[in-house]
Amino acid sequence: MKLTVRRPALAATESAPGPVAAPTSAAAATDRAFLRIGAVAGITGILVQVLMEGLHPSRAAPNDSAAAFLEYAASTRWTYVHIGQFLGTLLVVLCLLALARPLSRQPGYPGGLATVGAVTAALAATVFAVQMAVDGVALRQAVDTWVAAAPGPAKTSAFQVAEGVRALEKGLSGFFHLANGLTLVALGLSLALGLAYPRWLGWTAVASGSAFLVGGVITARTGFSPEAGRWLTPALVLLVVFLVGASVPMWRGRGTA
């Protein structure tokens, strides 16, 4: 006679483990934390930029190099102001990246546009870092050399070197505005086409980004001209409205799972 031993059936939880919800919860918690960090970073970045703008010498017309250089040479806080401007812009970019992270998980074009916005935001921060190094360090040294040079060929050559550095700064500024504009248009369309945030925020970002794109092209062609300022000033105002408007839903974790 053959003895058959029957083993008890395994419980459902032992034989077929169900899906683990922890990773999803962890991702949502990280999104919420990053959104709060981004909200604080965005508002702080605006305040830092306003402060640095007040400390930046700005009486001379920026396209009048000789007058501007003399004003810059007299400033005792030139390099510190540009370090502050870099930090302020970096905080704003962190805000945009925090916003883009959960938006990139949306299906279809809204998610794809948010990913594009994250890439161009990183590019904008990189270009601006180079611009501040050129403006805050390289230009200041070239200007100091020009001011200290004896009248004659040496002074003329020193001025030409400073003008070359200034031209590099203008080119970087133009491309920073272009990258910034692309970021705001991409993120704005992601918001406007998605359902996570009020759509007016998205269209505000699109309007700001479009103005930055036009201002960037004009800056690349004409430098720091009044024509460029006519586009960049409203672009900055709309950017502030967008960042302040987005900070409240970001703090509340809007758009996270």
C-alpha positions as CSV (number, residue, x, y, z in Angstrom):
1,M,0.0,0.0,0.0
2,K,1.4,3.4,-1.0
3,L,1.2,6.1,1.5
4,T,0.5,9.5,0.0
5,V,1.4,12.6,2.1
6,R,-0.6,15.6,1.2
7,R,1.1,19.0,1.9
8,P,-1.1,21.8,2.9
9,A,-1.7,24.4,0.2
10,L,0.3,27.6,0.6
11,A,-1.5,30.7,1.6
12,A,-2.2,33.1,-1.3
13,T,0.3,35.6,0.2
14,E,3.0,33.0,0.2
15,S,2.4,31.4,-3.2
16,A,1.7,34.5,-5.2
17,P,2.9,37.7,-3.6
18,G,0.8,40.7,-4.6
19,P,2.2,44.0,-6.0
20,V,4.3,46.0,-3.6
21,A,3.0,49.5,-3.2
22,A,6.1,50.9,-1.4
23,P,8.0,52.1,-4.5
24,T,5.0,54.1,-5.7
25,S,4.5,55.6,-2.3
26,A,8.2,56.4,-2.0
27,A,8.2,58.1,-5.4
28,A,5.1,60.2,-4.5
29,A,6.7,61.2,-1.2
30,T,9.9,62.2,-3.0
31,D,7.9,64.2,-5.5
32,R,6.1,66.0,-2.7
33,A,9.3,66.8,-0.9
34,F,11.0,68.0,-4.1
35,L,8.0,70.2,-4.9
36,R,8.2,71.8,-1.5
37,I,11.9,72.4,-1.9
38,G,11.2,73.8,-5.4
39,A,8.5,76.2,-4.1
40,V,10.8,77.6,-1.5
41,A,13.7,77.7,-4.0
42,G,11.6,79.6,-6.5
43,I,10.5,82.3,-4.1
44,T,13.9,82.6,-2.6
45,G,15.5,82.9,-6.0
46,I,13.3,85.8,-7.0
47,L,14.1,87.6,-3.8
48,V,17.9,87.0,-4.3
49,Q,17.7,88.3,-7.9
50,V,15.8,91.4,-6.8
51,L,18.4,92.1,-4.2
52,M,21.3,91.6,-6.6
53,E,19.7,93.8,-9.2
54,G,19.5,96.6,-6.7
55,L,23.2,96.2,-5.9
56,H,24.3,95.9,-9.5
57,P,25.8,99.1,-10.9
58,S,23.4,100.2,-13.6
59,R,23.6,104.0,-14.2
60,A,25.6,103.8,-17.4
61,A,24.0,102.5,-20.6
62,P,25.1,98.9,-20.8
63,N,25.9,99.2,-24.6
64,D,28.2,102.2,-23.9
65,S,31.2,100.2,-23.0
66,A,33.5,103.0,-21.9
67,A,31.0,104.5,-19.5
68,A,29.9,101.1,-18.2
69,F,33.5,99.9,-17.7
70,L,34.3,102.9,-15.6
71,E,31.2,102.3,-13.4
72,Y,32.1,98.6,-13.1
73,A,35.7,99.4,-12.1
74,A,34.4,101.6,-9.2
75,S,32.2,98.9,-7.8
76,T,33.7,97.1,-4.7
77,R,31.1,94.3,-4.8
78,W,31.0,93.4,-8.5
79,T,32.1,89.8,-8.2
80,Y,29.9,89.2,-5.2
81,V,26.8,90.5,-7.0
82,H,27.4,88.1,-9.9
83,I,27.9,85.2,-7.5
84,G,24.6,86.2,-6.0
85,Q,22.9,86.4,-9.4
86,F,24.2,82.9,-10.2
87,L,22.8,81.5,-6.9
88,G,19.4,83.2,-7.5
89,T,19.1,81.8,-11.0
90,L,20.1,78.3,-9.8
91,L,17.3,78.4,-7.2
92,V,14.8,79.3,-9.9
93,V,16.1,76.5,-12.1
94,L,15.7,74.1,-9.1
95,C,12.1,75.2,-8.8
96,L,11.5,74.5,-12.5
97,L,13.1,71.1,-12.2
98,A,11.0,70.2,-9.2
99,L,7.9,71.2,-11.2
100,A,9.0,69.1,-14.2
101,R,9.6,65.9,-12.2
102,P,6.0,64.9,-11.6
103,L,4.8,66.5,-14.8
104,S,7.0,64.2,-16.8
105,R,5.0,61.2,-15.6
106,Q,1.9,62.5,-17.4
107,P,0.9,60.4,-20.4
108,G,1.4,61.7,-23.9
109,Y,2.6,65.1,-24.9
110,P,2.3,66.8,-21.5
111,G,4.8,64.3,-20.0
112,G,7.1,64.6,-23.0
113,L,7.1,68.4,-22.9
114,A,7.9,68.4,-19.2
115,T,10.9,66.2,-19.9
116,V,12.1,68.6,-22.6
117,G,11.6,71.5,-20.1
118,A,13.8,69.7,-17.6
119,V,16.6,69.3,-20.1
120,T,16.5,72.9,-21.3
121,A,16.3,74.2,-17.7
122,A,19.6,72.4,-16.9
123,L,21.1,73.8,-20.1
124,A,20.0,77.4,-19.1
125,A,21.7,77.0,-15.7
126,T,24.9,75.9,-17.4
127,V,24.9,78.8,-19.8
128,F,24.2,81.3,-17.1
129,A,27.0,79.9,-14.9
130,V,29.5,80.5,-17.7
131,Q,28.0,84.0,-18.3
132,M,28.4,85.0,-14.7
133,A,32.0,83.7,-14.7
134,V,32.7,85.8,-17.8
135,D,30.9,88.9,-16.5
136,G,31.8,88.7,-12.8
137,V,35.4,87.6,-13.0
138,A,36.9,87.8,-16.5
139,L,35.3,91.1,-17.5
140,R,36.2,92.7,-14.1
141,Q,39.9,91.8,-14.5
142,A,39.9,93.1,-18.1
143,V,38.3,96.3,-17.0
144,D,40.8,96.8,-14.2
145,T,43.7,96.2,-16.6
146,W,42.2,98.9,-18.9
147,V,41.7,101.4,-16.1
148,A,45.2,100.9,-14.8
149,A,47.0,101.0,-18.2
150,A,48.9,104.1,-19.1
151,P,47.4,106.3,-21.9
152,G,48.6,105.1,-25.4
153,P,48.7,101.8,-27.3
154,A,48.6,99.7,-24.1
155,K,45.4,101.3,-22.9
156,T,43.8,101.0,-26.4
157,S,44.7,97.3,-26.5
158,A,43.4,96.7,-23.0
159,F,40.1,98.3,-23.9
160,Q,39.8,96.1,-27.0
161,V,40.4,93.0,-24.8
162,A,37.7,94.2,-22.4
163,E,35.3,94.8,-25.4
164,G,36.0,91.2,-26.6
165,V,35.1,89.8,-23.2
166,R,32.0,92.0,-23.2
167,A,31.0,90.7,-26.6
168,L,31.3,87.1,-25.2
169,E,29.1,88.1,-22.3
170,K,26.4,89.4,-24.6
171,G,26.5,86.2,-26.7
172,L,26.1,84.1,-23.6
173,S,23.2,86.3,-22.4
174,G,21.4,85.9,-25.6
175,F,21.7,82.1,-25.5
176,F,20.7,82.0,-21.9
177,H,17.5,83.8,-22.7
178,L,16.9,81.4,-25.6
179,A,17.3,78.3,-23.3
180,N,15.2,80.0,-20.6
181,G,12.5,80.7,-23.1
182,L,12.4,77.1,-24.4
183,T,12.2,75.9,-20.8
184,L,9.2,78.1,-20.0
185,V,7.4,77.3,-23.3
186,A,7.9,73.5,-22.8
187,L,6.8,73.5,-19.2
188,G,4.0,75.9,-19.9
189,L,2.5,73.7,-22.6
190,S,2.9,70.7,-20.3
191,L,0.8,72.5,-17.7
192,A,-1.7,73.9,-20.2
193,L,-2.3,70.6,-21.9
194,G,-2.3,68.5,-18.7
195,L,-4.7,68.5,-15.8
196,A,-2.3,68.7,-12.8
197,Y,-2.3,72.5,-12.4
198,P,-4.5,75.5,-13.4
199,R,-4.1,76.1,-17.1
200,W,-3.6,79.9,-16.7
201,L,-0.2,79.1,-15.1
202,G,0.8,77.2,-18.2
203,W,-0.2,80.0,-20.6
204,T,1.5,82.5,-18.4
205,A,4.7,80.5,-18.7
206,V,4.3,80.2,-22.5
207,A,3.9,84.0,-22.8
208,S,6.9,84.6,-20.6
209,G,9.0,82.0,-22.6
210,S,7.9,83.4,-25.9
211,A,9.1,86.9,-24.9
212,F,12.4,85.5,-23.6
213,L,12.9,83.8,-27.0
214,V,12.4,87.1,-28.9
215,G,14.5,89.0,-26.4
216,G,17.3,86.4,-26.7
217,V,17.4,86.8,-30.4
218,I,17.5,90.6,-30.2
219,T,20.2,90.4,-27.4
220,A,22.3,88.2,-29.7
221,R,22.0,90.7,-32.5
222,T,22.1,94.1,-30.6
223,G,23.6,93.3,-27.2
224,F,22.1,94.9,-24.1
225,S,19.9,97.3,-26.1
226,P,16.6,99.1,-25.4
227,E,15.0,96.9,-28.1
228,A,16.0,93.7,-26.2
229,G,14.8,95.3,-22.9
230,R,11.3,95.9,-24.3
231,W,10.8,92.1,-24.6
232,L,12.9,90.9,-21.6
233,T,11.2,93.2,-19.0
234,P,7.7,91.9,-19.5
235,A,9.2,88.4,-19.8
236,L,10.7,88.8,-16.3
237,V,7.4,90.1,-14.9
238,L,5.5,87.2,-16.3
239,L,8.1,84.8,-15.0
240,V,7.7,86.2,-11.5
241,V,3.9,85.8,-11.8
242,F,4.3,82.2,-12.9
243,L,6.7,81.2,-10.2
244,V,4.7,82.8,-7.4
245,G,1.5,81.4,-8.8
246,A,3.0,77.9,-9.1
247,S,4.6,77.9,-5.6
248,V,1.3,77.5,-3.7
249,P,0.1,74.3,-5.5
250,M,3.7,73.0,-5.5
251,W,3.8,73.4,-1.7
252,R,0.6,71.5,-1.5
253,G,2.0,68.6,-3.6
254,R,-0.3,69.2,-6.6
255,G,0.2,66.7,-9.3
256,T,1.8,63.9,-7.2
257,A,0.2,60.4,-6.9
